[in-house]
């Protein structure tokens, strides 16, 4: 049976994720995808980039370094693809859901005990649980009076992207010593560690020019600010204006 174009794309994304080099980065070699024709491989890659599931950072000697932007599809088996349904929760609902995930015994979950444990007396906890069930984030089954079996569904919370944008980390400026091009990137890890990851598969020497604290959102703001210098992915044509931006930030922090 021939798979639909959408499912083929999903399978390809899952294959890419098996070559992850970091939390949201991957390095793939064209040779590792020899089961695809050259035209099919690059067409699927372009489709994922167009859908903003990936962002190609650079290509060197048949190795493509990219960032995985979305994780809507979690795994693929021989029978079908399994999806992460998307649910929308309020901040309070998300807080309660995260607390539920910390509980050890969800087979005999007692809302009243849970309420006292986390001092949620100001909330109508049972109604909150009902709302989570209505939004298909959890499933509750009554075992006996005051005791429930709770199942947490594997879902993607609408708003996680926004939360990720506020995650603090490091914004780095890396330069390719051969082309002089600049890379403005973000990493929750040490910038030196990120430099080593990027150097893998890149024949030109990369150097870390500047690093500063910031968020994923701050990185995107810089990308937008220097859009006219953009080459591909997070790489930009060398400009003193970009250098000055990082110098100025460093001066203000001193």
Secondary structure, DSSP 4 states (H G I P E B T S, - for coil): -PPPHHHHHHHHHHHHHTTBSSSSEEEEEGGGGTTS-HHHHHHHHHHHHHTTSEEEEEEETTEEEEEE----EEEE-SS-EEE-EEEE--HHHHHHHHHHHH-S--TTB-HHHHHHHTT-TTS-HHHHHHHHHHTTSEEEEEEETTEEEEEE--EEEETHHHHHHT-EEEEEEEEETTT--EEEEEESS-HHHHHHHHHTT-SS-EEEEEEEEEEHHHHHHHHHHTGGGEEETTEE---HHHHHHHHHHHHHH-
